[in-house]
Amino acid sequence: MAELTVATAQLELRAETSLDTYVEHVDALVERAAAEGAELVVFPEMSSTGLLGSITDHTVTTQSIVSDYWDVLPRYIDDIVDSTIASAHNHGITVLGGSHNRRADDGTLRNTAYLVHPDGRVEQQDKMHLTPQEHSLGTRGGDQLLITQIGPFTAGLLICADIQFPELSRYLVRNGVDLILCPSLTWNRRGVHRVRTGCQARAIENQLYVVMSPLVGHSGLPADAPMHAVGRALVSTPVDRTMGINDGILALGAETGEDLVITALDHDLLMASRDEPEAPGLKLQRPDLYAGLMP
């Protein structure tokens, strides 16, 4: 049986007073995931936002947030990647260390996720579809999709809003992907349902697993309008007789607070779902029809 045991973190947003406190926070969850048999652990979009709490020379407010996102958070990125490499190596586990603000070589601000393997290999991908808030910050979207191997699965990465665009997942599936990882940050219930529905829809239409990790809670920052992150960690599956899960939810995090959801993904079962679909599925697509419908 070909399986991959995954852990998806429902990471609490805290006012991290230093890089060390943030690294210790994340590493404790990686250690726990590995101790419970996980081979992959997934962290949320903008996992390091709590490091706004390390700012001591001014009060973080809505007036300072643009410069804080541009000038402060990106300073930590190299150390965060190095700490993720050490954590993956020490615990013998693949770590999707969430996404973070970084300054690209061209000077632009990017929302970039880092996937670190136990052998020290680091792969990265920028978020493609940005929110209005990210556009207002001057963040630039990426234009390349990562496809990689994790255990028996060929995996792709869609960051938060990217899961709502089926064009991306169809591209991934055409290139062999059967597992999508989705780090996410949403700050209202509408956003929660957009991402959750997107994860479930992508799992159903592409007959694959989707593992989503949200940021939750608040750090009290910005001081004049604290961001409250909401969501529940989620593992979605196809909905059919073979998978045997009528709502397509293999695992779901706690309603509130930090949580770590651990479950096994059965690759053989997924391939059986694709081979003998109950609903039309991938095997019964009509690509010639679709081509004629496109402008």
C-alpha positions, 0 to 999 in steps of 0.5 A, a space after each residue: 500500500 502506497 501511503 503518505 501521512 500528512 499533518 496540516 497545522 491550524 497555526 495560532 497567530 501570535 505576537 512573536 517578539 523575536 525570530 527565536 520565539 517564532 522558530 520555536 513555535 513552528 518547530 514544536 509543531 514539526 516535532 509533534 507531527 514527526 513524533 506522530 508519524 507524519 511524513 509531511 507537515 503543512 503550514 499556512 499562508 503568511 505564517 510569519 505575520 506574527 513577527 510584526 510583534 518583534 517591532 519595537 521602534 514604532 507602534 504597528 498600525 494601519 498607517 505603518 503596515 505597508 512599510 512593515 510588510 515591505 521593510 520588516 518582515 522580508 528581513 527574516 526570510 533567509 533565517 526562516 528558510 534556514 530554520 525550516 531546513 534545520 527542522 526538516 532535517 532534524 525531524 526527518 520530515 518534509 515541511 511546507 513552511 507556509 508562505 512569507 513576504 520576501 523581496 525578490 531579486 527584481 525588488 518586488 514584494 512577493 508572497 512566497 511559499 517554501 517547501 523543504 525536504 529532509 535532504 535540505 532541498 528547498 523549492 518555492 512558489 509565489 502566490 499567483 492570484 493576489 487579493 485587493 489588499 495585496 495589490 494595495 501593498 504593491 505585491 506582485 503575483 507569480 507566474 510559475 507553478 511548482 510540481 514536485 514529488 512527496 512520497 508516492 504523490 506528485 504534488 502541486 502548491 496553490 496558495 489561498 485564493 489560487 485554489 479558487 481558480 480551476 485553470 491552475 489545478 487542471 494544469 497541475 493534473 495534466 502534469 501528473 499532480 494528485 495532491 495539492 497543498 494549500 496554505 491559507 490566510 482568511 480574515 472573515 467567514 466569507 473567505 473561509 468558505 471561498 477557500 474551503 469550497 475551492 478545496 473541496 471542488 478541486 478535490 472532486 473535479 480532479 480526483 485528488 487530495 487537497 491539504 489546506 492549512 490556515 492561520 487562526 487567531 490574532 496578534 493584536 496587530 495592527 494596534 488600531 485594527 487587529 487582523 483576526 485570522 479564521 479557518 479550520 485545517 482541512 483534508 479533502 478527497 474526491 466524493 465517490 463510492 471508492 473513497 467512501 467519504 460522502 462529504 469529501 472531508 477526510 480530516 477537519 481541524 478544531 473549531 477554534 485555536 491551534 490544532 494539528 490534524 494528522 491523517 494518512 493519504 492512500 495513493 492506491 485508493 485514489 488511483 482506483 477512484 480515477 480508474 473507475 469513476 462513479 461520477 464522470 471524473 477525469 477518465 470521462 473528460 471531453 477535451 475536444 468539446 472544451 477546446 471548441 467552447 474556448 474563445 
